[in-house]
Amino acid sequence: MKLEFGGKVALIVGGARGIGFAGAKELCEAGAKVAIADIDGKAASTAAEKLTATGAQSIGIQVDISSLESVKSMVAKAEKELGAPDIVVITAAIVDDKLFVESGPEDWKRMIDICLYGPLNVLHVVLPGMIEREYGRIVCLATDSARVGQARLSYYAAAKAGVIALVKSVAQEVGRNGITLNVISPGATNTELRQTREAAMQEQIGQEKYEARVQKVLRMYPLRRIGEPEDHASMIAFLTSDRASWITGQVISVNGGFVMP
Ligand SMILES: NC(=O)c1ccc[n+]([C@@H]2O[C@H](COP(=O)([O-])OP(=O)(O)OC[C@H]3O[C@@H](n4cnc5c(N)ncnc54)[C@H](O)[C@@H]3O)[C@@H](O)[C@H]2O)c1
């Protein structure tokens, strides 16, 4: 199945690295013009340069997804330089590895500001234009921990569960305007987000215990490997293509079979 994005404008929020960048690359290769927005503006520009070096049209934009004003200027810049976004993918997130009883209001606030207010801000800014143009493809990244729970990830999981509910509800409101919204729910995937958490774990429990843990985790995955960003990029491309025009409000786990909710 060949997916075509010729002439389409995509905005990847949190796209400087990891799953977002893999998605940006996939969309560019299929002909989309891609704005890469990230809190790390320099990394966003470097990521965009990598794509333009392949002949694609791409720009980097600095944004803090937790600020509505910053999100407004991100969308204005993308529109001015590439055109109004037809496709928006929200991957920006942070993760905290903490027992709930050891966490506090400052941890929860930071998490909810980025992982729940972030998508609220982006959807609120991009939807009016999409409604007017009668077209939009939106994908938000959640996590399987929001679907089945996960120790040490309680408030991250809670924020992401909010994103799932948001996407399902808004999908019901704007389907009549030719807009689809879906969620990709990843299992463990080999990106900096995971690598940082794993490095801290290794430091905490020591090499021998850590290696045993790695094997235990792999046994939890029927496909016996953790994910790569490209595993999600194919799903991002499919869900944002016109081949997925009758799919909305869905949560699709891309997770090697880790859970089957
Ligand atoms: N990697 C995994 O194992 C895994 C598992 C489940 C879910 N996810 C989800 O997938 C998505 C992508 O994760 P990833 O692994 O590629 O992460 P990553 O950390 O590699 O990339 C996330 C990007 O978001 C950016 N970002 C962070 N805070 C931001 C902010 N306030 N404003 C704008 N950008 C910001 C970071 O700079 C980074 O470039 C996230 O939503 C994450 O929750 C990842």
The ligand as a Tripos MOL2 file, in Angstrom:
@<TRIPOS>MOLECULE
LIG
   44    48     1     0     0
SMALL
NO_CHARGES

@<TRIPOS>ATOM
      1 N1          9.6080    5.4710   24.2600 N.am      1 LIG1
      2 C1          8.7210    4.7340   24.9290 C.2       1 LIG1
      3 O1          9.0340    3.6570   25.4780 O.2       1 LIG1
      4 C2          7.2860    5.2010   25.0110 C.ar      1 LIG1
      5 C3          6.3670    4.3360   25.5970 C.ar      1 LIG1
      6 C4          5.0450    4.7330   25.7060 C.ar      1 LIG1
      7 C5          4.6500    5.9750   25.2160 C.ar      1 LIG1
      8 N2          5.5650    6.8030   24.6510 N.ar      1 LIG1
      9 C6          5.0690    8.1070   24.1710 C.3       1 LIG1
     10 O2          5.4800    8.3360   22.8420 O.3       1 LIG1
     11 C7          5.7070    9.7250   22.6280 C.3       1 LIG1
     12 C8          7.0790    9.9570   22.0390 C.3       1 LIG1
     13 O3          8.0310    9.4830   22.9770 O.3       1 LIG1
     14 P1          9.5700    9.2790   22.6270 P.3       1 LIG1
     15 O4          9.9630    8.0070   23.2520 O.co2     1 LIG1
     16 O5          9.8220    9.5330   21.1860 O.co2     1 LIG1
     17 O6         10.1700   10.4610   23.5290 O.3       1 LIG1
     18 P2         11.4590   11.3870   23.3710 P.3       1 LIG1
     19 O7         11.7750   11.8900   24.7290 O.co2     1 LIG1
     20 O8         12.5170   10.7190   22.5760 O.co2     1 LIG1
     21 O9         10.8440   12.5900   22.5070 O.3       1 LIG1
     22 C9          9.9210   13.4910   23.0780 C.3       1 LIG1
     23 C10        10.1910   14.8740   22.5160 C.3       1 LIG1
     24 O10         9.2930   15.7930   23.1560 O.3       1 LIG1
     25 C11        10.0050   16.9760   23.4130 C.3       1 LIG1
     26 N3          9.3640   17.7130   24.5120 N.ar      1 LIG1
     27 C12         9.3980   17.4420   25.8450 C.ar      1 LIG1
     28 N4          8.7300   18.3840   26.5190 N.ar      1 LIG1
     29 C13         8.2530   19.2690   25.6120 C.ar      1 LIG1
     30 C14         7.4870   20.4650   25.7050 C.ar      1 LIG1
     31 N5          7.0960   20.9730   26.8880 N.pl3     1 LIG1
     32 N6          7.1550   21.1130   24.5540 N.ar      1 LIG1
     33 C15         7.5640   20.6360   23.3530 C.ar      1 LIG1
     34 N7          8.3110   19.5190   23.2090 N.ar      1 LIG1
     35 C16         8.6470   18.8410   24.3170 C.ar      1 LIG1
     36 C17        11.4200   16.5150   23.7900 C.3       1 LIG1
     37 O11        12.3580   17.5450   23.6690 O.3       1 LIG1
     38 C18        11.6150   15.3670   22.7940 C.3       1 LIG1
     39 O12        12.2250   15.8160   21.5940 O.3       1 LIG1
     40 C19         5.4980   10.4020   23.9880 C.3       1 LIG1
     41 O13         4.2110   10.9720   24.0110 O.3       1 LIG1
     42 C20         5.6190    9.2720   24.9900 C.3       1 LIG1
     43 O14         4.8580    9.5040   26.1530 O.3       1 LIG1
     44 C21         6.8610    6.4390   24.5410 C.ar      1 LIG1
@<TRIPOS>BOND
     1     1     2 1
     2     2     3 2
     3     2     4 1
     4     4     5 ar
     5     4    44 ar
     6     5     6 ar
     7     6     7 ar
     8     7     8 ar
     9     8     9 1
    10     8    44 ar
    11     9    10 1
    12     9    42 1
    13    10    11 1
    14    11    12 1
    15    11    40 1
    16    12    13 1
    17    13    14 1
    18    14    15 2
    19    14    16 1
    20    14    17 1
    21    17    18 1
    22    18    19 2
    23    18    20 1
    24    18    21 1
    25    21    22 1
    26    22    23 1
    27    23    24 1
    28    23    38 1
    29    24    25 1
    30    25    26 1
    31    25    36 1
    32    26    27 ar
    33    26    35 ar
    34    27    28 ar
    35    28    29 ar
    36    29    30 ar
    37    29    35 ar
    38    30    31 1
    39    30    32 ar
    40    32    33 ar
    41    33    34 ar
    42    34    35 ar
    43    36    37 1
    44    36    38 1
    45    38    39 1
    46    40    41 1
    47    40    42 1
    48    42    43 1
@<TRIPOS>SUBSTRUCTURE
     1 LIG1         1 GROUP 0 **** ****
